[in-house]
């Protein structure tokens, strides 16, 4: 960890060279994104649900879409035995590795897409999937792959939500002529973004609350807690009773 011995000025120069950063991380007094439009992000969100994360001593953690590494660092500081952070963006992987080195934390980072998690070849006690779903062209496929290949127990999930935050009971089936349910604000909806949202071309889909919970259940995850407005603690379960993938209507 050569970066551990860098001076403050050397850290600042390296942070600037690796920028821009989305995660605002304190690297020995140097902030990576001090002018973040969301404030001290993601620390401001983390502090609202940190107490819901269980004891990590001796446990393994996979951080999918690790970005600059904020959550990977926090998981290691919580005592996780092994932390692997993956991201499809090589620049984010470089940022995360530098942040871990400066922080003197033993964390592995790889450039890897969520669609390729099978290649990791192991399952993890806790999988983090924070702020990734709405950046994916195939979000339900990603959840299915996580359930099938890397999640052994807990999934910590977060997504941007838009539309109704209400959860209303829905029938297990509707006859074809019935259409009124689709106009109900609390019916599960996944909003498609054809062009951009927040000037970001990687924003593809934004669910309402009912939709994101339904998608998690469909992929085989049971929602155990919602400690923060957009954060879910889920337990991996089987897919019994879930609509089969590729089944005919």
Secondary structure by P-SEA (a helix, b strand, c coil): cccccccaaaaaaaaaaaccccccccccccccccccccccaaaaaaaaccccccccccbbbbbccccccaaaaaaaaacccbbbbbbccaaaaaaaaaaaaaaccbbbbbbccccccccccccccbbbbcccccccccaaaaaaaaaccccccccbbbbbbccccbbbbbcccccccccccccccccbbbbbbcccccccccccccccaaaaaaaaaaacccccccccccccbbbbbcccccccccccc
